[in-house]
Amino acid sequence: MAARTKSKVTPKYKTKYRVKNWPAYEAALRKRGDVTLWFDQEAIEAWNAPATGRPGGQPRYSDLAIVTTLTLRALFRLPLRQTEGFVASLVPVMDLDLATPDHTTLSRRSALVEMPQFARHLDEPIHLAIDSTGLKIVGDGEWHAHKHQTANKRRSWRKLHLGVDGDGFVVVSRLTDSGGDDALVGVEMIEQFEGTIARFTADGADDRTKVYEVLAAQGGPDVEIVIPPRRTASKSTDASGVLAQRDAAIERIAEVGRRQWRKESGAHRQARAENGMFRFKRIISDGLRAKRFEAQQREAMIGVLVINRMTELGMPQSVAVTS
């Protein structure tokens, strides 16, 4: 039996938490398992695609119908044919006269369907935490390794980047190749975010001047930035504005050490993004079923929409347990 992997955090410094809203959180967890489904009148009327006005074959199903079907697939982890049968069995139960997309249509449209935007209204500046994780995909490398019995058994994978606010909602996301630069993707996510950032937390991979500059342009000169400087980082000669926060972090780390600086600065709050990735892998999947990159991007976004919907039902409110 393999030995358990021990935590890298020394037990002496590991913070313990207690959930203080167990009744409400338990009710939210039960709601996540509720399989009561219905289509409102707006969805029924928008199920079939309108005529495009162009010659040739016309699409039969709207983007809403495709996204709805693919969402059920992601939620229940179904292959395409089982998804087709599952949705076809729901329509008669709801006493509706609607045709359902077949598996071939779902496969083809999954790379082309227009995705809805994150329905998250942000009236106030937020605390944005970003991080990335790997999602497995079935690539030709594995097939060749199995067929020819070669030693190269490395899995192909994509990188999912999530931007999470203080309430646990994913407000921005990106799916990239495994070799994508975290800092460059982080810049794109900040520019893509439609809102105001009051505080930004990330790991050392985002310790780039461009990240600080984009945050200053997006959040203003008062934006608080908590990014651990690289261990080889040195102070700037003429740092000003938000870059002065980086120099202050380097000075403080030299005085009290990196662990104490992380505690003082609240760098541990990046765990919100790590929790979001854990929830994605635990609830949706740690891999992607789609073969084409465009379809994989939409599959990942559908998974994020499902996670956000569950977050709306309720989240635990944890407080640190003081010894």
Residue pairs with C-beta under 8 A, 6 or more apart in sequence:
7 14
13 259
15 268
15 320
15 321
16 320
16 321
17 318
17 319
17 320
17 321
18 318
18 319
18 321
19 25
19 316
19 317
19 318
20 317
20 318
20 319
21 316
21 317
24 314
25 314
25 315
25 316
25 317
27 314
28 310
28 313
28 314
28 315
29 314
31 313
31 314
32 310
32 313
37 90
37 94
38 94
39 47
39 94
39 96
39 98
43 64
43 68
44 96
44 98
46 62
46 64
46 65
47 61
47 62
47 64
47 65
47 98
48 60
48 61
48 62
48 65
48 98
48 99
49 58
49 59
49 60
49 61
49 62
49 63
49 65
50 62
51 58
52 58
52 59
60 99
60 101
60 105
61 99
61 101
61 105
61 109
63 113
63 114
65 100
65 101
66 101
66 105
66 106
66 109
66 110
66 113
67 113
67 115
67 116
67 302
69 83
69 84
69 87
69 100
69 101
69 106
70 83
70 106
70 110
70 113
70 298
70 299
70 302
71 302
71 305
71 306
72 78
72 83
72 86
72 87
73 80
73 83
73 106
74 284
74 285
74 299
74 302
74 303
74 306
75 284
75 306
76 86
77 285
78 86
79 289
80 103
80 106
80 107
81 103
83 103
83 106
84 100
84 101
84 102
84 103
84 106
87 100
87 101
88 100
91 97
91 98
91 100
101 109
107 295
110 290
110 295
110 298
110 299
111 290
111 292
111 294
111 295
111 298
112 294
113 298
115 298
115 301
115 302
116 305
118 169
118 170
118 171
118 172
118 304
118 305
118 308
119 308
120 165
120 169
120 171
120 308
122 165
122 171
122 194
122 195
122 196
124 196
125 195
125 196
125 197
125 198
125 219
126 165
126 166
126 171
126 195
126 196
126 197
126 198
126 199
127 165
127 166
127 197
127 198
127 199
127 200
127 201
127 269
128 163
128 164
128 165
128 171
128 172
128 190
128 193
128 197
128 199
128 200
128 201
129 163
129 164
129 165
129 200
129 201
129 202
129 269
129 270
129 271
129 272
129 273
130 161
130 162
130 163
130 164
130 172
130 186
130 189
130 200
130 201
130 202
130 206
130 273
131 161
131 162
131 202
131 203
131 270
131 273
131 274
131 276
131 277
132 159
132 160
132 161
132 162
132 182
132 185
132 277
133 159
133 160
133 162
133 277
133 280
133 281
134 157
134 158
134 159
134 160
134 178
135 157
135 158
135 159
135 160
135 175
135 281
135 285
135 286
135 287
135 288
135 300
136 155
136 156
136 157
136 286
136 287
136 288
137 155
137 156
137 157
137 158
137 287
137 288
137 291
137 296
138 156
138 287
138 291
139 155
139 156
140 156
141 152
141 154
141 155
141 156
142 153
142 155
142 156
144 150
144 152
145 151
145 152
145 153
156 178
157 178
158 175
158 176
158 177
158 178
158 288
158 293
158 296
158 300
159 175
159 176
159 177
159 178
159 180
159 185
160 173
160 174
160 175
160 277
160 280
160 300
161 173
161 174
161 175
161 176
161 180
161 182
161 185
161 186
161 189
162 170
162 172
162 173
162 273
162 276
162 277
162 280
162 304
163 170
163 171
163 172
163 173
163 189
163 193
163 273
164 170
164 171
164 272
164 273
164 275
164 276
165 171
165 272
166 272
167 311
167 315
168 272
168 275
168 276
168 311
168 315
169 308
169 311
170 276
170 304
170 307
170 308
171 193
171 195
172 189
172 192
172 193
173 189
173 300
173 301
173 304
174 185
174 188
174 189
174 192
175 296
175 297
175 300
175 301
176 185
182 203
182 205
182 206
183 205
183 206
183 207
183 208
183 210
183 211
184 210
186 202
186 205
186 206
186 211
187 208
187 210
187 211
187 214
190 197
190 200
190 211
190 214
190 215
190 218
191 214
191 218
193 218
196 218
196 219
196 220
197 215
197 218
197 219
197 223
198 219
198 222
198 223
198 224
199 223
199 224
199 225
199 226
200 215
200 219
200 223
200 224
200 225
200 226
200 227
201 226
201 227
201 266
201 267
201 269
201 270
201 272
201 273
202 211
202 226
202 227
202 270
203 227
203 228
203 270
204 227
204 228
204 229
204 230
206 227
207 227
207 228
207 229
207 230
207 233
207 246
209 243
211 227
212 225
212 242
212 243
212 245
212 246
213 242
215 223
215 225
215 242
216 223
216 241
216 242
221 241
221 242
223 242
224 245
225 242
225 245
225 246
226 249
226 265
226 266
226 267
226 269
226 270
227 246
227 249
228 249
228 258
228 261
228 262
228 267
229 246
229 249
229 250
229 253
233 246
233 250
234 250
235 247
235 250
235 251
236 243
236 246
236 247
239 246
239 247
249 261
249 265
252 261
252 264
252 265
253 261
256 264
261 267
262 268
276 307
279 307
279 310
280 303
280 304
280 307
283 306
283 307
283 310
284 303
284 306
284 307
285 303
288 296
288 299
288 300
289 299
290 296
290 298
290 299
